[in-house]
Amino acid sequence: MVKWNLTINRLNTAGFPYTELLDFLPDTSVDWQYDASQWNSSWKMSCEYIPLTELPIRAEWVTSTNILDQIPDIRSAFPSGAQEASSIPLREVAEPGGFFADQAYQDLLLFVLLSSSPSTNRSDTLRIYANNETMRITFLAFHLHNIPRGNDKFYFGIGPAEYSAYTRADCSIRRGRVLDPTHVTFLWTNDTQSIVKAFSDFHQANLVEQSIANKPIYHPTGLDLIRFFQAYMITKDTQFQHPVTRIISERQPHVRIALVTLSFFITYVIVLTMLLIWAFIMYPVEQGVFVPRTKVEWVMETVREVSARDISVANMDASRGQLCADMSNSNYGDFASPIGRHVGLRV
């Protein structure tokens, strides 16, 4: 299920269309992007979808152990003509999954798959081996809330579901020109039950969690059903990995700067530059103004200010060495001056 999740997420982020099956699976660790010119998928799909539709369903006890026979109302959601007698009838399989409490299924997702039979009316021909004929396939997802549970013999009891609804996807899958017959999605199978079981297994954990917490149940849409079918088919067909080299587009990470932020930053730089230019023009530095540059010069300026004497290192002709010597001969302590007593350097 982890691989199904990874594959579905990557198909979604890559923008892979819902109209074709994959012949190869790109590395899910690569942030690849779908480019139609780089893909030549063998199987193309055209689908019609029915959104979430409520449908009253009542469970019954019948002699058949077929789960669909126990809830016959479900077949009214099938596409028209699906159950008409023909030489090649549609195969129907179903798989439920959910959470039950006491004598009822509190929430149940029932997945139904209707598909063309892999065997034709001629006993010497099997579509499953040819894997090239057009397939008619229908996916249905039913949500049944508080429908009676059955016993060991019957899955359901007798009575209506408190709430029931379904979504549906009707598809025709046609194979086109195959460039590499060795590497092609193997669509036709006799084991369609495994497909609906995979649907049920994939949604089971979330369904139980939501049902126990009395949260709204997520009902997969028709597009969700097709996306999972795409992921299921390619993960099935790549179980025995055969790495190949293909050219596909990859999204490169890059940093995006919001236009508003960028505009504000540029405006800030321009205004700051203009203010600095204006300040230099309006307030020029007067000639003769001395700004101390070394620690010694700053100490001497401090002494001048503390002693209240108009002595500045800017007016001293003494060398740096002389200033350092004077500092080393200075005393630090309590002393008196004409303006009072001070604690500091006595020079």
C-alpha positions as CSV (number, residue, x, y, z in Angstrom):
1,M,0.0,0.0,0.0
2,V,3.0,2.3,0.6
3,K,4.0,1.9,-3.1
4,W,0.4,2.6,-4.2
5,N,0.4,5.8,-2.2
6,L,3.8,6.9,-3.5
7,T,2.7,6.1,-7.1
8,I,-0.6,7.9,-6.8
9,N,1.0,11.0,-5.2
10,R,3.6,11.1,-7.9
11,L,1.1,10.7,-10.7
12,N,-0.9,13.6,-9.2
13,T,2.0,16.0,-8.8
14,A,3.3,15.1,-12.3
15,G,-0.1,15.9,-13.8
16,F,-0.4,12.5,-15.4
17,P,-3.7,12.2,-17.4
18,Y,-6.5,9.9,-16.5
19,T,-6.8,8.8,-20.1
20,E,-4.0,6.3,-20.4
21,L,-2.2,3.4,-18.6
22,L,1.5,3.4,-17.8
23,D,3.9,1.1,-19.6
24,F,6.7,2.1,-17.3
25,L,7.0,3.6,-13.9
26,P,9.5,6.5,-13.4
27,D,11.5,6.6,-10.2
28,T,9.1,7.9,-7.5
29,S,12.0,9.7,-5.8
30,V,12.3,11.9,-8.9
31,D,10.1,14.9,-9.2
32,W,9.2,14.1,-12.8
33,Q,6.6,16.0,-14.9
34,Y,4.3,14.6,-17.6
35,D,5.1,15.7,-21.1
36,A,2.9,14.1,-23.7
37,S,5.7,14.1,-26.3
38,Q,7.8,11.8,-24.0
39,W,5.1,9.1,-23.5
40,N,3.7,6.5,-26.0
41,S,1.4,4.6,-23.7
42,S,0.0,1.4,-25.3
43,W,-3.5,1.7,-23.7
44,K,-5.7,4.7,-24.0
45,M,-8.9,5.2,-21.9
46,S,-12.0,7.2,-22.5
47,C,-14.2,7.4,-19.4
48,E,-17.5,8.9,-18.3
49,Y,-18.2,9.7,-14.6
50,I,-21.2,9.7,-12.3
51,P,-20.7,11.9,-9.2
52,L,-21.9,11.0,-5.7
53,T,-25.5,9.8,-6.1
54,E,-27.7,8.5,-3.3
55,L,-29.4,5.2,-3.9
56,P,-31.7,3.4,-1.4
57,I,-30.4,-0.1,-0.8
58,R,-32.0,-2.9,1.2
59,A,-30.3,-6.2,2.2
60,E,-32.1,-9.5,1.7
61,W,-31.5,-13.2,2.5
62,V,-31.3,-15.2,-0.7
63,T,-30.1,-18.7,-1.5
64,S,-27.1,-17.2,-3.3
65,T,-23.9,-16.5,-1.4
66,N,-23.0,-13.8,-4.0
67,I,-22.7,-10.6,-2.0
68,L,-24.4,-8.7,-4.9
69,D,-27.4,-11.0,-4.8
70,Q,-27.9,-10.1,-1.1
71,I,-28.2,-6.4,-2.0
72,P,-30.0,-6.5,-5.4
73,D,-30.7,-2.8,-5.4
74,I,-27.1,-2.2,-6.1
75,R,-27.5,-3.5,-9.7
76,S,-29.7,-0.5,-10.5
77,A,-26.6,1.6,-10.4
78,F,-24.9,-0.5,-13.1
79,P,-24.7,1.1,-16.6
80,S,-27.6,0.3,-18.9
81,G,-27.2,-3.0,-20.8
82,A,-24.5,-4.3,-18.4
83,Q,-26.7,-7.3,-17.4
84,E,-28.3,-7.9,-20.8
85,A,-27.9,-11.5,-22.1
86,S,-25.1,-11.7,-24.6
87,S,-22.5,-14.1,-25.9
88,I,-19.8,-12.2,-24.0
89,P,-21.3,-11.1,-20.7
90,L,-19.7,-8.6,-18.4
91,R,-17.9,-10.2,-15.4
92,E,-18.9,-8.7,-12.0
93,V,-16.8,-8.9,-8.9
94,A,-17.2,-7.1,-5.5
95,E,-15.2,-6.6,-2.3
96,P,-16.5,-4.9,0.9
97,G,-14.5,-3.4,3.7
98,G,-15.4,-1.3,6.7
99,F,-16.2,-1.2,10.4
100,F,-19.1,-2.9,12.2
101,A,-20.7,-2.3,15.6
102,D,-23.2,-4.6,17.2
103,Q,-25.5,-6.0,14.6
104,A,-24.8,-3.5,11.8
105,Y,-22.0,-2.3,9.6
106,Q,-21.5,1.2,10.8
107,D,-19.7,2.2,7.6
108,L,-18.9,0.0,4.6
109,L,-17.2,0.7,1.3
110,L,-18.2,-1.8,-1.4
111,F,-16.2,-1.8,-4.6
112,V,-17.7,-3.4,-7.7
113,L,-15.9,-4.0,-11.0
114,L,-17.7,-4.9,-14.2
115,S,-15.4,-5.9,-17.1
116,S,-15.4,-7.7,-20.4
117,S,-14.8,-11.4,-20.0
118,P,-11.3,-12.5,-20.9
119,S,-12.7,-15.5,-22.8
120,T,-14.5,-15.0,-26.1
121,N,-17.3,-17.2,-27.4
122,R,-14.8,-19.3,-29.2
123,S,-13.1,-21.8,-26.9
124,D,-9.9,-21.7,-28.8
125,T,-9.3,-18.0,-28.3
126,L,-8.5,-16.3,-25.0
127,R,-8.2,-12.5,-24.8
128,I,-6.0,-13.0,-21.7
129,Y,-3.2,-14.3,-23.9
130,A,-3.6,-11.9,-26.8
131,N,-3.9,-8.8,-24.5
132,N,-4.8,-6.6,-27.3
133,E,-8.6,-6.3,-27.5
134,T,-10.6,-3.3,-26.4
135,M,-12.0,-3.7,-22.9
136,R,-15.2,-2.3,-21.5
137,I,-14.8,-1.7,-17.7
138,T,-16.9,-0.1,-15.0
139,F,-15.8,0.9,-11.5
140,L,-18.3,1.5,-8.7
141,A,-17.8,2.6,-5.1
142,F,-20.7,2.3,-2.7
143,H,-20.9,3.7,0.8
144,L,-23.3,1.9,3.0
145,H,-24.0,3.3,6.5
146,N,-25.7,1.2,9.2
147,I,-26.8,-1.7,7.1
148,P,-27.6,-5.0,9.0
149,R,-24.9,-7.6,9.4
150,G,-25.5,-11.2,8.5
151,N,-24.3,-14.5,10.0
152,D,-21.6,-17.0,9.0
153,K,-23.6,-17.8,5.9
154,F,-24.7,-14.4,4.7
155,Y,-22.6,-11.2,4.7
156,F,-25.7,-9.0,5.2
157,G,-28.7,-9.3,7.4
158,I,-32.2,-8.2,6.4
159,G,-33.1,-4.5,6.2
160,P,-32.3,-1.2,4.6
161,A,-29.2,0.9,4.9
162,E,-29.6,4.1,6.8
163,Y,-27.6,5.9,4.1
164,S,-26.3,4.6,0.8
165,A,-24.7,6.3,-2.2
166,Y,-22.3,5.5,-5.0
167,T,-19.9,6.9,-7.6
168,R,-19.1,5.4,-10.9
169,A,-16.6,5.5,-13.8
170,D,-17.5,3.8,-17.1
171,C,-14.4,3.3,-19.4
172,S,-13.5,1.9,-22.7
173,I,-9.8,0.9,-22.8
174,R,-8.3,0.5,-26.3
175,R,-4.8,-0.5,-27.2
176,G,-3.0,1.4,-29.9
177,R,0.3,0.9,-31.7
178,V,2.8,-0.9,-29.4
179,L,6.4,0.2,-29.9
180,D,7.8,-2.4,-27.6
181,P,5.6,-5.6,-27.2
182,T,7.9,-6.7,-24.3
183,H,7.1,-3.7,-22.1
184,V,3.4,-3.1,-22.2
185,T,0.7,-2.9,-19.6
186,F,-0.9,-6.4,-19.2
187,L,-4.6,-5.4,-18.9
188,W,-6.5,-8.7,-19.5
189,T,-6.6,-11.0,-16.5
190,N,-8.8,-13.8,-15.1
191,D,-8.2,-12.6,-11.6
192,T,-10.3,-9.4,-11.5
193,Q,-11.2,-10.2,-7.9
194,S,-7.7,-9.2,-6.9
195,I,-8.3,-5.7,-8.4
196,V,-11.4,-5.0,-6.3
197,K,-9.7,-6.5,-3.2
198,A,-6.9,-4.0,-3.8
199,F,-9.4,-1.2,-3.8
200,S,-10.8,-2.3,-0.5
201,D,-7.5,-2.9,1.1
202,F,-6.3,0.6,0.1
203,H,-9.2,2.4,1.6
204,Q,-9.8,0.2,4.7
205,A,-7.5,2.0,7.2
206,N,-8.9,5.5,6.6
207,L,-12.5,4.2,6.5
208,V,-12.2,2.5,9.9
209,E,-10.4,5.5,11.5
210,Q,-13.1,7.9,10.2
211,S,-16.0,5.6,11.2
212,I,-14.7,5.0,14.8
213,A,-14.3,8.7,15.3
214,N,-17.7,9.4,13.7
215,K,-16.1,11.6,11.1
216,P,-17.4,12.2,7.6
217,I,-16.5,9.2,5.4
218,Y,-14.4,10.0,2.4
219,H,-16.1,8.6,-0.7
220,P,-13.7,8.0,-3.6
221,T,-14.7,9.8,-6.7
222,G,-14.7,8.3,-10.2
223,L,-11.4,10.0,-10.9
224,D,-10.0,8.5,-7.6
225,L,-11.0,5.1,-8.9
226,I,-9.3,5.5,-12.2
227,R,-6.1,6.9,-10.5
228,F,-5.9,3.9,-8.2
229,F,-6.5,1.6,-11.1
230,Q,-3.5,3.2,-13.0
231,A,-1.3,2.8,-9.9
232,Y,-2.4,-0.7,-9.3
233,M,-1.8,-1.9,-12.9
234,I,1.7,-0.4,-13.2
235,T,2.9,-1.6,-9.7
236,K,1.6,-5.1,-10.6
237,D,3.4,-5.1,-13.9
238,T,6.7,-3.9,-12.4
239,Q,7.0,-6.4,-9.6
240,F,9.9,-8.0,-11.5
241,Q,11.8,-4.8,-12.0
242,H,13.5,-4.3,-15.4
243,P,15.3,-0.9,-15.3
244,V,15.3,1.0,-18.6
245,T,16.5,4.5,-19.7
246,R,13.8,6.9,-20.7
247,I,13.9,10.7,-21.3
248,I,11.3,12.4,-19.1
249,S,11.0,16.0,-17.8
250,E,12.0,16.8,-14.2
251,R,11.0,19.8,-12.2
252,Q,14.0,21.6,-10.8
253,P,13.8,23.3,-7.4
254,H,14.0,27.0,-7.5
255,V,13.4,29.9,-5.1
256,R,10.4,32.2,-5.9
257,I,10.4,35.7,-4.6
258,A,7.0,37.3,-4.3
259,L,6.6,40.3,-6.6
260,V,5.3,42.5,-3.8
261,T,8.3,41.7,-1.6
262,L,10.8,42.3,-4.4
263,S,9.2,45.6,-5.2
264,F,9.3,46.7,-1.6
265,F,13.0,45.7,-1.3
266,I,14.0,47.7,-4.5
267,T,12.0,50.7,-3.3
268,Y,13.8,50.5,0.1
269,V,17.2,50.4,-1.5
270,I,16.4,53.4,-3.8
271,V,15.0,55.5,-1.0
272,L,18.0,54.7,1.3
273,T,20.5,55.6,-1.4
274,M,18.8,58.9,-2.0
275,L,18.7,59.8,1.7
276,L,22.5,59.0,2.0
277,I,23.2,61.2,-1.0
278,W,21.1,64.0,0.4
279,A,22.8,63.7,3.8
280,F,26.3,64.0,2.3
281,I,25.2,67.1,0.4
282,M,23.3,68.9,3.2
283,Y,25.7,67.9,6.0
284,P,29.2,67.8,4.8
285,V,32.0,67.0,7.2
286,E,33.8,70.2,8.2
287,Q,37.5,70.5,7.6
288,G,39.5,70.1,10.7
289,V,37.0,67.9,12.5
290,F,38.9,65.0,14.0
291,V,37.4,61.6,14.5
292,P,39.5,59.3,16.8
293,R,40.5,56.1,15.0
294,T,42.5,54.1,17.6
295,K,41.9,53.0,21.2
296,V,44.5,55.4,22.5
297,E,42.9,58.3,20.7
298,W,39.5,57.4,22.1
299,V,40.9,57.1,25.7
300,M,42.5,60.6,25.3
301,E,39.2,62.0,24.1
302,T,37.5,60.5,27.2
303,V,40.2,62.0,29.5
304,R,39.6,65.4,27.9
305,E,35.9,65.3,28.4
306,V,36.1,64.0,32.0
307,S,38.7,66.6,33.0
308,A,36.7,69.3,31.3
309,R,39.8,70.6,29.6
310,D,39.7,71.7,26.0
311,I,42.4,69.4,25.0
312,S,41.9,67.2,22.0
313,V,44.2,64.7,20.5
314,A,43.4,66.3,17.2
315,N,45.4,69.4,18.3
316,M,48.4,67.4,19.7
317,D,51.5,67.3,17.7
318,A,52.9,64.4,19.7
319,S,53.6,61.2,18.0
320,R,51.7,57.9,18.7
321,G,54.7,56.7,20.7
322,Q,54.6,59.8,22.9
323,L,50.9,59.4,23.5
324,C,51.4,55.8,24.6
325,A,54.2,56.9,26.9
326,D,52.1,59.5,28.5
327,M,49.3,57.0,29.0
328,S,51.7,54.6,30.7
329,N,52.8,57.3,33.1
330,S,49.3,58.4,34.0
331,N,47.7,57.5,37.3
332,Y,44.2,56.2,38.0
333,G,42.5,57.3,41.1
334,D,40.7,60.0,43.1
335,F,41.8,63.5,42.4
336,A,40.5,67.1,42.7
337,S,40.1,69.6,39.9
338,P,38.8,73.2,39.7
339,I,35.3,71.8,39.1
340,G,35.3,69.2,41.8
341,R,36.5,65.7,42.6
342,H,36.9,62.9,40.0
343,V,37.8,59.3,39.7
344,G,39.8,58.6,36.6
345,L,43.2,59.2,34.9
346,R,45.6,61.8,36.3
347,V,47.8,63.0,33.4
